[in-house]
Amino acid sequence: MKTILFQGDSITDVDRSRQNDEKKGSGYPTLISADLGYTYPGRYTFINRGISGNRVVDLYSRIKADFINLNPDYISILIGVNDVWHELTGNNGVDAVKFEKVYSMLVEEILAALPTVRIILLEPFVLKASATEEKYDIFRPEVEKRAAAAKRIAERYKLSFVPLQSCFNKATEQAPPSYWLGDGVHPTSAGHELIAREWIKCFDCIK
């Protein structure tokens, strides 16, 4: 049985249990585990280690305990929005240059320790809604810088990359931004389904 590890911030966490790996929260990791678990019974084990509020530096601080020691076959990472948001609300973000540097270190050290692991990087995203609209003219381009960095890292290390911003942009043609991302950052159930579907498309190409 192969292990799939989900890592990230609150978008990945979504109230997952800290004591029981079977309780993976109410977001896209659970939707993915349900889909793959149904399609491929007994083939995969799923672990969610997302932590609300995390920035890329917080993921790096957890690299041994929550990445390497778990020895997964696949690692899915979604990070970047808090690196912007924490700067705008508390002057404690991670600038774009440092974001790419630390993210690259994270990936490089994981690959050195787990040379056969397959890594999937998800593109950070944002829409204009209650939590983002006041500073959206700063929020959006700064998130786009982290998204571009994540894509460059995926290309540099030959990793899989899941584009999401364009998918959410297109989704707003059918329903308003808050339908997909309740506050402009955190997905609704429909937003999590969007992420899960795009993730599975990517995974189907590498599994």
Secondary structure, 3 states (H helix, E strand, C coil): CEEEEEEECHHHHCCCCCCCCCCCCCCHHHHHHHHHHHHCCCCEEEEECCCCCCCHHHHHHCHHHHCHHHCCCEEEEECCHHHHHHHHHHCCCCCHHHHHHHHHHHHHHHHHHCCCCEEEEECCCCCCCCCCHHHHHHHHHHHHHHHHHHHHHHHHCCCEEECCHHHHHHHCCCCCHHHHECCCCCECHHHHHHHHHHHHHHHHCCC
